[in-house]
Amino acid sequence: MENNKSLLWPQGILIALFALSASLSVGLMMLVKPNTSDAESRHSIDFSNVPTSAAKPGTQKRIESLKTMMLNSWQLQAQAKGISALPPRFQGAVIKSATLGKEQKVIALTFDDGPWPESTAQVLDILKENNVKGTFFVVGRNVKEYPDLLKRVAAEGHVIGNHTWHHWYHTMNAQLAAYEVAKTTELIYQITGVRTTLFRPPGGIMNNGVAAYAKNNKYAIIMWSSDSVDYSQPSVPRLINNVFSLARPGGIVLMHDGGGNRSKTIQALPEIIAKFRSQGYSFVTIPELLEMQEKAQKVVAKKK
């Protein structure tokens, strides 16, 4: 009889593992399915329905440990593929900077309107030389034109965000706004494997349709707290002053790697990086910045 029991308890584990595997597969399928709104709104896997009652009490702990291990493995794979699992508080939120303590001297460098011939590669060269990761908000039609540049952005560990397909400013109906955002997200995914949940409206315009679509589909709307105004091609000293005049811990700096002549930005970028470091700053991507805010707010909540 003891032999029969010893044959039965591993079956309980097998049943639980089978159900766990099925749940994991379904979760991943939902993340990568083409429908953007569905894929963006499902960021976690529900393990609550995995049956563990079939296992003996002595093996339940092993199963729970295995669940945790597999979930952690899935999260790491998702991060490696650029699947952005934003905390709920940031889904559909408009973010100009992160709320951090003064001692958390971090800054996020962001670049718009690429990928762009020559200037995107030059920006990437400077970031690589200085061991800095940035966040690139890309225009869909430029992605289509220069896919290899976008592949390099992803391969070198930078974060990619959505900046619409055409970079239009005019008012759009719901169907056109959906096209502008969803088509760009899908092409980014096809080329890099990254399914972004970060969106920046062209010109920072919030009322022409695209921002509303992005908010309704749980993108984080990433604005900025410090504008280089490099699109107007100011002198290099003026550009640098524009960046630092409003810089603060948790800030988001707006620059451009595409959309026109970015020679002033290329000249200023090494100096901007050096000056931030001399002031004790380190550099983070937008997801890292949001994660820091999430942790900081949890600490505050626990103290209360």
ZADO-1210 file (C-alpha; in nm, 4 decimals, padded with zeros to 6 digits):
<atoms>
<atom x="00.0000" y="00.0000" z="00.0000" code="MET" pos="1"/>
<atom x="00.2901" y="00.2349" z="00.0848" code="GLU" pos="2"/>
<atom x="00.4282" y="00.1720" z="-00.2623" code="ASN" pos="3"/>
<atom x="00.0978" y="00.2801" z="-00.4168" code="ASN" pos="4"/>
<atom x="00.0989" y="00.6020" z="-00.2142" code="LYS" pos="5"/>
<atom x="00.4541" y="00.6811" z="-00.3200" code="SER" pos="6"/>
<atom x="00.3445" y="00.6489" z="-00.6815" code="LEU" pos="7"/>
<atom x="00.0428" y="00.8750" z="-00.6305" code="LEU" pos="8"/>
<atom x="00.2001" y="01.1901" z="-00.4818" code="TRP" pos="9"/>
<atom x="00.4274" y="01.2712" z="-00.7774" code="PRO" pos="10"/>
<atom x="00.1153" y="01.2617" z="-00.9954" code="GLN" pos="11"/>
<atom x="-00.0180" y="01.5531" z="-00.7918" code="GLY" pos="12"/>
<atom x="00.2931" y="01.7501" z="-00.8750" code="ILE" pos="13"/>
<atom x="00.2625" y="01.6589" z="-01.2417" code="LEU" pos="14"/>
<atom x="-00.1009" y="01.7764" z="-01.2484" code="ILE" pos="15"/>
<atom x="-00.0043" y="02.1045" z="-01.0833" code="ALA" pos="16"/>
<atom x="00.2902" y="02.1564" z="-01.3172" code="LEU" pos="17"/>
<atom x="00.0755" y="02.0832" z="-01.6214" code="PHE" pos="18"/>
<atom x="-00.1833" y="02.3408" z="-01.5128" code="ALA" pos="19"/>
<atom x="00.0928" y="02.5897" z="-01.4342" code="LEU" pos="20"/>
<atom x="00.2487" y="02.5414" z="-01.7761" code="SER" pos="21"/>
<atom x="-00.0875" y="02.5923" z="-01.9456" code="ALA" pos="22"/>
<atom x="-00.1518" y="02.9102" z="-01.7481" code="SER" pos="23"/>
<atom x="00.1939" y="03.0411" z="-01.8372" code="LEU" pos="24"/>
<atom x="00.1439" y="02.9687" z="-02.2061" code="SER" pos="25"/>
<atom x="-00.1930" y="03.1435" z="-02.2154" code="VAL" pos="26"/>
<atom x="-00.0464" y="03.4476" z="-02.0385" code="GLY" pos="27"/>
<atom x="00.2400" y="03.4766" z="-02.2858" code="LEU" pos="28"/>
<atom x="00.0077" y="03.4343" z="-02.5832" code="MET" pos="29"/>
<atom x="-00.2056" y="03.7214" z="-02.4555" code="MET" pos="30"/>
<atom x="00.1032" y="03.9403" z="-02.4207" code="LEU" pos="31"/>
<atom x="00.2193" y="03.8968" z="-02.7780" code="VAL" pos="32"/>
<atom x="-00.1109" y="03.8808" z="-02.9627" code="LYS" pos="33"/>
<atom x="-00.1412" y="04.1447" z="-03.2367" code="PRO" pos="34"/>
<atom x="-00.4354" y="04.3302" z="-03.0805" code="ASN" pos="35"/>
<atom x="-00.2527" y="04.6160" z="-02.9098" code="THR" pos="36"/>
<atom x="-00.5120" y="04.7024" z="-02.6473" code="SER" pos="37"/>
<atom x="-00.5410" y="04.3436" z="-02.5291" code="ASP" pos="38"/>
<atom x="-00.1678" y="04.2841" z="-02.5301" code="ALA" pos="39"/>
<atom x="-00.0901" y="04.6045" z="-02.3452" code="GLU" pos="40"/>
<atom x="-00.3514" y="04.5535" z="-02.0729" code="SER" pos="41"/>
<atom x="-00.2440" y="04.2083" z="-01.9583" code="ARG" pos="42"/>
<atom x="00.0841" y="04.2271" z="-01.7752" code="HIS" pos="43"/>
<atom x="00.0658" y="03.9457" z="-01.5193" code="SER" pos="44"/>
<atom x="-00.0087" y="03.5769" z="-01.5010" code="ILE" pos="45"/>
<atom x="-00.2756" y="03.4531" z="-01.2602" code="ASP" pos="46"/>
<atom x="-00.1524" y="03.1498" z="-01.0711" code="PHE" pos="47"/>
<atom x="-00.4470" y="03.1446" z="-00.8316" code="SER" pos="48"/>
<atom x="-00.6296" y="02.8702" z="-01.0203" code="ASN" pos="49"/>
<atom x="-00.3374" y="02.6278" z="-01.0331" code="VAL" pos="50"/>
<atom x="-00.4588" y="02.3159" z="-00.8468" code="PRO" pos="51"/>
<atom x="-00.2266" y="02.2130" z="-00.5642" code="THR" pos="52"/>
<atom x="-00.4747" y="02.0076" z="-00.3632" code="SER" pos="53"/>
<atom x="-00.3743" y="01.6953" z="-00.5543" code="ALA" pos="54"/>
<atom x="-00.0318" y="01.7078" z="-00.3911" code="ALA" pos="55"/>
<atom x="00.0456" y="01.5894" z="-00.0393" code="LYS" pos="56"/>
<atom x="00.0853" y="01.8685" z="00.2200" code="PRO" pos="57"/>
<atom x="00.4559" y="01.7905" z="00.2336" code="GLY" pos="58"/>
<atom x="00.4984" y="01.8746" z="-00.1359" code="THR" pos="59"/>
<atom x="00.2813" y="02.1905" z="-00.1442" code="GLN" pos="60"/>
<atom x="00.5798" y="02.4035" z="-00.0432" code="LYS" pos="61"/>
<atom x="00.7819" y="02.2684" z="-00.3354" code="ARG" pos="62"/>
<atom x="00.5049" y="02.3552" z="-00.5799" code="ILE" pos="63"/>
<atom x="00.4699" y="02.7085" z="-00.4423" code="GLU" pos="64"/>
<atom x="00.8466" y="02.7524" z="-00.4703" code="SER" pos="65"/>
<atom x="00.8345" y="02.6299" z="-00.8292" code="LEU" pos="66"/>
<atom x="00.5555" y="02.8747" z="-00.9111" code="LYS" pos="67"/>
<atom x="00.7646" y="03.1628" z="-00.7809" code="THR" pos="68"/>
<atom x="01.0693" y="03.0469" z="-00.9744" code="MET" pos="69"/>
<atom x="00.8738" y="03.0182" z="-01.2996" code="MET" pos="70"/>
<atom x="00.7070" y="03.3568" z="-01.2509" code="LEU" pos="71"/>
<atom x="01.0435" y="03.5217" z="-01.1879" code="ASN" pos="72"/>
<atom x="01.1810" y="03.3491" z="-01.4985" code="SER" pos="73"/>
<atom x="00.8890" y="03.4793" z="-01.7061" code="TRP" pos="74"/>
<atom x="00.9424" y="03.8323" z="-01.5781" code="GLN" pos="75"/>
<atom x="01.3107" y="03.8215" z="-01.6701" code="LEU" pos="76"/>
<atom x="01.2284" y="03.6928" z="-02.0191" code="GLN" pos="77"/>
<atom x="00.9660" y="03.9635" z="-02.0604" code="ALA" pos="78"/>
<atom x="01.2158" y="04.2322" z="-01.9620" code="GLN" pos="79"/>
<atom x="01.4736" y="04.0889" z="-02.2018" code="ALA" pos="80"/>
<atom x="01.2201" y="04.1107" z="-02.4836" code="LYS" pos="81"/>
<atom x="01.1185" y="04.4634" z="-02.3878" code="GLY" pos="82"/>
<atom x="00.7687" y="04.3722" z="-02.2690" code="ILE" pos="83"/>
<atom x="00.6819" y="04.6648" z="-02.0444" code="SER" pos="84"/>
<atom x="00.4875" y="04.5654" z="-01.7340" code="ALA" pos="85"/>
<atom x="00.4046" y="04.9083" z="-01.5950" code="LEU" pos="86"/>
<atom x="00.2673" y="04.9299" z="-01.2406" code="PRO" pos="87"/>
<atom x="-00.1095" y="05.0020" z="-01.2555" code="PRO" pos="88"/>
<atom x="-00.0679" y="05.3567" z="-01.1232" code="ARG" pos="89"/>
<atom x="00.1236" y="05.4533" z="-01.4401" code="PHE" pos="90"/>
<atom x="-00.1077" y="05.2923" z="-01.6952" code="GLN" pos="91"/>
<atom x="-00.2895" y="05.5771" z="-01.8667" code="GLY" pos="92"/>
<atom x="-00.1125" y="05.8349" z="-01.6489" code="ALA" pos="93"/>
<atom x="00.0564" y="06.1529" z="-01.7709" code="VAL" pos="94"/>
<atom x="00.4104" y="06.1742" z="-01.6342" code="ILE" pos="95"/>
<atom x="00.6357" y="06.4801" z="-01.6481" code="LYS" pos="96"/>
<atom x="00.8869" y="06.3624" z="-01.3885" code="SER" pos="97"/>
<atom x="00.9168" y="06.1148" z="-01.1040" code="ALA" pos="98"/>
<atom x="00.8520" y="06.2060" z="-00.7429" code="THR" pos="99"/>
<atom x="01.1750" y="06.1103" z="-00.5682" code="LEU" pos="100"/>
<atom x="01.3752" y="06.2243" z="-00.2696" code="GLY" pos="101"/>
<atom x="01.6438" y="06.4863" z="-00.3246" code="LYS" pos="102"/>
<atom x="01.9043" y="06.2259" z="-00.2376" code="GLU" pos="103"/>
<atom x="01.7942" y="06.0121" z="-00.5359" code="GLN" pos="104"/>
<atom x="01.9846" y="06.2099" z="-00.7972" code="LYS" pos="105"/>
<atom x="01.8816" y="06.0378" z="-01.1169" code="VAL" pos="106"/>
<atom x="01.7817" y="06.1824" z="-01.4526" code="ILE" pos="107"/>
<atom x="01.6291" y="06.0280" z="-01.7658" code="ALA" pos="108"/>
<atom x="01.7584" y="06.1354" z="-02.1073" code="LEU" pos="109"/>
<atom x="01.4978" y="06.0951" z="-02.3821" code="THR" pos="110"/>
<atom x="01.5313" y="06.1382" z="-02.7575" code="PHE" pos="111"/>
<atom x="01.2471" y="06.2012" z="-03.0035" code="ASP" pos="112"/>
<atom x="01.1711" y="06.1750" z="-03.3756" code="ASP" pos="113"/>
<atom x="01.4164" y="05.9037" z="-03.4782" code="GLY" pos="114"/>
<atom x="01.5458" y="05.6820" z="-03.6046" code="PRO" pos="115"/>
<atom x="01.7318" y="05.9232" z="-03.8302" code="TRP" pos="116"/>
<atom x="02.0305" y="05.8743" z="-04.0621" code="PRO" pos="117"/>
<atom x="02.3627" y="05.9763" z="-03.9064" code="GLU" pos="118"/>
<atom x="02.2329" y="06.1560" z="-03.5976" code="SER" pos="119"/>
<atom x="02.0737" y="05.8520" z="-03.4289" code="THR" pos="120"/>
<atom x="02.3942" y="05.6538" z="-03.4741" code="ALA" pos="121"/>
<atom x="02.5973" y="05.9474" z="-03.3379" code="GLN" pos="122"/>
<atom x="02.3749" y="05.9714" z="-03.0299" code="VAL" pos="123"/>
<atom x="02.4095" y="05.5967" z="-02.9767" code="LEU" pos="124"/>
<atom x="02.7879" y="05.6212" z="-03.0095" code="ASP" pos="125"/>
<atom x="02.8027" y="05.8929" z="-02.7414" code="ILE" pos="126"/>
<atom x="02.5726" y="05.7025" z="-02.5047" code="LEU" pos="127"/>
<atom x="02.7744" y="05.3845" z="-02.5504" code="LYS" pos="128"/>
<atom x="03.1038" y="05.5628" z="-02.4907" code="GLU" pos="129"/>
<atom x="02.9669" y="05.7096" z="-02.1675" code="ASN" pos="130"/>
<atom x="02.7822" y="05.3951" z="-02.0540" code="ASN" pos="131"/>
<atom x="02.4449" y="05.5722" z="-02.0492" code="VAL" pos="132"/>
<atom x="02.1059" y="05.4198" z="-02.1342" code="LYS" pos="133"/>
<atom x="01.8394" y="05.6441" z="-02.2835" code="GLY" pos="134"/>
<atom x="01.4768" y="05.6253" z="-02.3911" code="THR" pos="135"/>
<atom x="01.3969" y="05.6762" z="-02.7605" code="PHE" pos="136"/>
<atom x="01.0484" y="05.7832" z="-02.8718" code="PHE" pos="137"/>
<atom x="01.0373" y="05.6795" z="-03.2356" code="VAL" pos="138"/>
<atom x="00.8222" y="05.7789" z="-03.5330" code="VAL" pos="139"/>
<atom x="00.6684" y="05.4840" z="-03.7173" code="GLY" pos="140"/>
<atom x="00.7446" y="05.5960" z="-04.0708" code="ARG" pos="141"/>
<atom x="01.1086" y="05.6506" z="-03.9729" code="ASN" pos="142"/>
<atom x="01.1198" y="05.3048" z="-03.8178" code="VAL" pos="143"/>
<atom x="00.9961" y="05.1648" z="-04.1488" code="LYS" pos="144"/>
<atom x="01.2654" y="05.3591" z="-04.3365" code="GLU" pos="145"/>
<atom x="01.5560" y="05.2818" z="-04.1031" code="TYR" pos="146"/>
<atom x="01.4814" y="04.9523" z="-03.9244" code="PRO" pos="147"/>
<atom x="01.8479" y="04.8676" z="-03.8658" code="ASP" pos="148"/>
<atom x="01.8941" y="05.1808" z="-03.6578" code="LEU" pos="149"/>
<atom x="01.6037" y="05.0794" z="-03.4368" code="LEU" pos="150"/>
<atom x="01.7498" y="04.7308" z="-03.4020" code="LYS" pos="151"/>
<atom x="02.0692" y="04.8910" z="-03.2768" code="ARG" pos="152"/>
<atom x="01.8763" y="05.1028" z="-03.0245" code="VAL" pos="153"/>
<atom x="01.7207" y="04.7868" z="-02.8811" code="ALA" pos="154"/>
<atom x="02.0379" y="04.5771" z="-02.9033" code="ALA" pos="155"/>
<atom x="02.2371" y="04.8312" z="-02.7014" code="GLU" pos="156"/>
<atom x="01.9878" y="04.8215" z="-02.4148" code="GLY" pos="157"/>
<atom x="01.7986" y="05.1452" z="-02.4648" code="HIS" pos="158"/>
<atom x="01.4228" y="05.1711" z="-02.4123" code="VAL" pos="159"/>
<atom x="01.1867" y="05.2374" z="-02.7031" code="ILE" pos="160"/>
<atom x="00.8664" y="05.4411" z="-02.6845" code="GLY" pos="161"/>
<atom x="00.5914" y="05.5271" z="-02.9339" code="ASN" pos="162"/>
<atom x="00.5836" y="05.8751" z="-03.0945" code="HIS" pos="163"/>
<atom x="00.3070" y="05.8051" z="-03.3530" code="THR" pos="164"/>
<atom x="00.3395" y="05.7085" z="-03.7168" code="TRP" pos="165"/>
<atom x="00.3470" y="06.0476" z="-03.8932" code="HIS" pos="166"/>
<atom x="00.4248" y="06.2950" z="-03.6115" code="HIS" pos="167"/>
<atom x="00.1180" y="06.4979" z="-03.7041" code="TRP" pos="168"/>
<atom x="-00.0139" y="06.7815" z="-03.4885" code="TYR" pos="169"/>
<atom x="-00.3622" y="06.8239" z="-03.6335" code="HIS" pos="170"/>
<atom x="-00.6790" y="06.6839" z="-03.4782" code="THR" pos="171"/>
<atom x="-00.7578" y="06.3231" z="-03.5696" code="MET" pos="172"/>
<atom x="-01.0694" y="06.1125" z="-03.5395" code="ASN" pos="173"/>
<atom x="-01.0635" y="05.7981" z="-03.3278" code="ALA" pos="174"/>
<atom x="-00.9859" y="05.5669" z="-03.6187" code="GLN" pos="175"/>
<atom x="-00.6890" y="05.7702" z="-03.7428" code="LEU" pos="176"/>
<atom x="-00.5542" y="05.8183" z="-03.3901" code="ALA" pos="177"/>
<atom x="-00.5686" y="05.4421" z="-03.3361" code="ALA" pos="178"/>
<atom x="-00.3784" y="05.3881" z="-03.6608" code="TYR" pos="179"/>
<atom x="-00.1076" y="05.6378" z="-03.5624" code="GLU" pos="180"/>
<atom x="-00.0377" y="05.4671" z="-03.2307" code="VAL" pos="181"/>
<atom x="-00.1186" y="05.1000" z="-03.2876" code="ALA" pos="182"/>
<atom x="00.0601" y="05.0719" z="-03.6224" code="LYS" pos="183"/>
<atom x="00.3768" y="05.2197" z="-03.4726" code="THR" pos="184"/>
<atom x="00.3692" y="04.9876" z="-03.1719" code="THR" pos="185"/>
<atom x="00.3184" y="04.6864" z="-03.3968" code="GLU" pos="186"/>
<atom x="00.6078" y="04.7761" z="-03.6282" code="LEU" pos="187"/>
<atom x="00.8403" y="04.8332" z="-03.3313" code="ILE" pos="188"/>
<atom x="00.7437" y="04.4871" z="-03.2083" code="TYR" pos="189"/>
<atom x="00.7927" y="04.3227" z="-03.5483" code="GLN" pos="190"/>
<atom x="01.1422" y="04.4696" z="-03.5870" code="ILE" pos="191"/>
<atom x="01.2781" y="04.4442" z="-03.2321" code="THR" pos="192"/>
<atom x="01.0533" y="04.2155" z="-03.0268" code="GLY" pos="193"/>
<atom x="00.9783" y="04.5131" z="-02.8011" code="VAL" pos="194"/>
<atom x="00.6100" y="04.5819" z="-02.7301" code="ARG" pos="195"/>
<atom x="00.6192" y="04.9264" z="-02.5781" code="THR" pos="196"/>
<atom x="00.3690" y="05.0778" z="-02.3366" code="THR" pos="197"/>
<atom x="00.5334" y="05.4198" z="-02.3378" code="LEU" pos="198"/>
<atom x="00.3887" y="05.7015" z="-02.5499" code="PHE" pos="199"/>
<atom x="00.4855" y="06.0609" z="-02.6133" code="ARG" pos="200"/>
<atom x="00.2480" y="06.2815" z="-02.8148" code="PRO" pos="201"/>
<atom x="00.4162" y="06.4897" z="-03.0862" code="PRO" pos="202"/>
<atom x="00.4688" y="06.8450" z="-02.9668" code="GLY" pos="203"/>
<atom x="00.3286" y="06.7439" z="-02.6287" code="GLY" pos="204"/>
<atom x="-00.0210" y="06.8003" z="-02.7718" code="ILE" pos="205"/>
<atom x="-00.2790" y="06.6273" z="-02.5531" code="MET" pos="206"/>
<atom x="-00.6043" y="06.7183" z="-02.7286" code="ASN" pos="207"/>
<atom x="-00.5734" y="06.6034" z="-03.0919" code="ASN" pos="208"/>
<atom x="-00.6820" y="06.2411" z="-03.0417" code="GLY" pos="209"/>
<atom x="-00.3605" y="06.0396" z="-03.0158" code="VAL" pos="210"/>
<atom x="-00.2998" y="06.0973" z="-02.6447" code="ALA" pos="211"/>
<atom x="-00.6589" y="06.0032" z="-02.5653" code="ALA" pos="212"/>
<atom x="-00.6223" y="05.6776" z="-02.7572" code="TYR" pos="213"/>
<atom x="-00.2944" y="05.6002" z="-02.5795" code="ALA" pos="214"/>
<atom x="-00.4407" y="05.6730" z="-02.2353" code="LYS" pos="215"/>
<atom x="-00.7450" y="05.4551" z="-02.3036" code="ASN" pos="216"/>
<atom x="-00.5123" y="05.1717" z="-02.4039" code="ASN" pos="217"/>
<atom x="-00.3043" y="05.1970" z="-02.0859" code="LYS" pos="218"/>
<atom x="00.0091" y="05.3543" z="-02.2272" code="TYR" pos="219"/>
<atom x="00.2016" y="05.5764" z="-01.9887" code="ALA" pos="220"/>
<atom x="00.2058" y="05.9254" z="-02.1416" code="ILE" pos="221"/>
<atom x="00.5634" y="06.0435" z="-02.0976" code="ILE" pos="222"/>
<atom x="00.6134" y="06.4183" z="-02.1120" code="MET" pos="223"/>
<atom x="00.9204" y="06.6040" z="-01.9803" code="TRP" pos="224"/>
<atom x="01.0367" y="06.8401" z="-01.7095" code="SER" pos="225"/>
<atom x="01.3409" y="06.9834" z="-01.8899" code="SER" pos="226"/>
<atom x="01.3317" y="07.0875" z="-02.2567" code="ASP" pos="227"/>
<atom x="01.6560" y="07.1356" z="-02.4499" code="SER" pos="228"/>
<atom x="01.4633" y="07.3199" z="-02.7253" code="VAL" pos="229"/>
<atom x="01.7199" y="07.1651" z="-02.9606" code="ASP" pos="230"/>
<atom x="01.4691" y="07.1575" z="-03.2464" code="TYR" pos="231"/>
<atom x="01.5287" y="07.5336" z="-03.2851" code="SER" pos="232"/>
<atom x="01.9048" y="07.4712" z="-03.3120" code="GLN" pos="233"/>
<atom x="02.0221" y="07.7090" z="-03.0390" code="PRO" pos="234"/>
<atom x="02.3915" y="07.7536" z="-02.9698" code="SER" pos="235"/>
<atom x="02.5513" y="07.4666" z="-02.7778" code="VAL" pos="236"/>
<atom x="02.5882" y="07.6707" z="-02.4540" code="PRO" pos="237"/>
<atom x="02.2244" y="07.7801" z="-02.4781" code="ARG" pos="238"/>
<atom x="02.1104" y="07.4231" z="-02.5407" code="LEU" pos="239"/>
<atom x="02.3002" y="07.3016" z="-02.2343" code="ILE" pos="240"/>
<atom x="02.1576" y="07.5849" z="-02.0243" code="ASN" pos="241"/>
<atom x="01.8063" y="07.4914" z="-02.1390" code="ASN" pos="242"/>
<atom x="01.8609" y="07.1367" z="-02.0106" code="VAL" pos="243"/>
<atom x="01.9953" y="07.2387" z="-01.6707" code="PHE" pos="244"/>
<atom x="01.7725" y="07.5366" z="-01.5949" code="SER" pos="245"/>
<atom x="01.4923" y="07.3076" z="-01.4714" code="LEU" pos="246"/>
<atom x="01.6870" y="06.9868" z="-01.4050" code="ALA" pos="247"/>
<atom x="01.6111" y="06.8118" z="-01.0763" code="ARG" pos="248"/>
<atom x="01.6190" y="06.4591" z="-00.9303" code="PRO" pos="249"/>
<atom x="01.3641" y="06.2397" z="-01.1058" code="GLY" pos="250"/>
<atom x="01.3519" y="06.4693" z="-01.4068" code="GLY" pos="251"/>
<atom x="01.2966" y="06.3817" z="-01.7718" code="ILE" pos="252"/>
<atom x="01.5068" y="06.5628" z="-02.0323" code="VAL" pos="253"/>
<atom x="01.3701" y="06.6153" z="-02.3833" code="LEU" pos="254"/>
<atom x="01.6129" y="06.6071" z="-02.6764" code="MET" pos="255"/>
<atom x="01.5922" y="06.4950" z="-03.0391" code="HIS" pos="256"/>
<atom x="01.7947" y="06.2455" z="-03.2401" code="ASP" pos="257"/>
<atom x="01.5786" y="06.2834" z="-03.5517" code="GLY" pos="258"/>
<atom x="01.3491" y="06.5082" z="-03.7485" code="GLY" pos="259"/>
<atom x="01.6123" y="06.7439" z="-03.8873" code="GLY" pos="260"/>
<atom x="01.9644" y="06.8741" z="-03.8349" code="ASN" pos="261"/>
<atom x="02.0689" y="06.7577" z="-03.4876" code="ARG" pos="262"/>
<atom x="02.4356" y="06.8636" z="-03.5007" code="SER" pos="263"/>
<atom x="02.3933" y="07.0961" z="-03.1992" code="LYS" pos="264"/>
<atom x="02.2495" y="06.8112" z="-02.9931" code="THR" pos="265"/>
<atom x="02.5408" y="06.5864" z="-03.0931" code="ILE" pos="266"/>
<atom x="02.7896" y="06.8542" z="-02.9856" code="GLN" pos="267"/>
<atom x="02.6122" y="06.9249" z="-02.6578" code="ALA" pos="268"/>
<atom x="02.5353" y="06.5684" z="-02.5462" code="LEU" pos="269"/>
<atom x="02.8831" y="06.4733" z="-02.4132" code="PRO" pos="270"/>
<atom x="02.8936" y="06.7975" z="-02.2121" code="GLU" pos="271"/>
<atom x="02.5423" y="06.7381" z="-02.0776" code="ILE" pos="272"/>
<atom x="02.6366" y="06.3903" z="-01.9591" code="ILE" pos="273"/>
<atom x="02.9600" y="06.5129" z="-01.8008" code="ALA" pos="274"/>
<atom x="02.7892" y="06.8036" z="-01.6243" code="LYS" pos="275"/>
<atom x="02.5137" y="06.5851" z="-01.4790" code="PHE" pos="276"/>
<atom x="02.7750" y="06.3429" z="-01.3479" code="ARG" pos="277"/>
<atom x="02.9775" y="06.6271" z="-01.1961" code="SER" pos="278"/>
<atom x="02.6615" y="06.7229" z="-01.0041" code="GLN" pos="279"/>
<atom x="02.6252" y="06.3694" z="-00.8691" code="GLY" pos="280"/>
<atom x="02.3555" y="06.2455" z="-01.1065" code="TYR" pos="281"/>
<atom x="02.3266" y="05.8999" z="-01.2563" code="SER" pos="282"/>
<atom x="02.1210" y="05.8116" z="-01.5636" code="PHE" pos="283"/>
<atom x="01.8138" y="05.5896" z="-01.5851" code="VAL" pos="284"/>
<atom x="01.5605" y="05.4886" z="-01.8484" code="THR" pos="285"/>
<atom x="01.1943" y="05.5827" z="-01.8138" code="ILE" pos="286"/>
<atom x="01.0890" y="05.2348" z="-01.6851" code="PRO" pos="287"/>
<atom x="01.3695" y="05.2483" z="-01.4267" code="GLU" pos="288"/>
<atom x="01.2566" y="05.5956" z="-01.3224" code="LEU" pos="289"/>
<atom x="00.8970" y="05.4808" z="-01.2767" code="LEU" pos="290"/>
<atom x="01.0116" y="05.1751" z="-01.0840" code="GLU" pos="291"/>
<atom x="01.2066" y="05.4001" z="-00.8465" code="MET" pos="292"/>
<atom x="00.8974" y="05.6137" z="-00.7879" code="GLN" pos="293"/>
<atom x="00.6871" y="05.3040" z="-00.7275" code="GLU" pos="294"/>
<atom x="00.9323" y="05.1789" z="-00.4640" code="LYS" pos="295"/>
<atom x="00.9543" y="05.5214" z="-00.3013" code="ALA" pos="296"/>
<atom x="00.5760" y="05.5485" z="-00.2752" code="GLN" pos="297"/>
<atom x="00.5512" y="05.2002" z="-00.1239" code="LYS" pos="298"/>
<atom x="00.8038" y="05.2983" z="00.1414" code="VAL" pos="299"/>
<atom x="00.5993" y="05.6095" z="00.2247" code="VAL" pos="300"/>
<atom x="00.2782" y="05.4039" z="00.2388" code="ALA" pos="301"/>
<atom x="00.4355" y="05.1547" z="00.4814" code="LYS" pos="302"/>
<atom x="00.5477" y="05.4341" z="00.7127" code="LYS" pos="303"/>
<atom x="00.1907" y="05.5634" z="00.7277" code="LYS" pos="304"/>
</atoms>
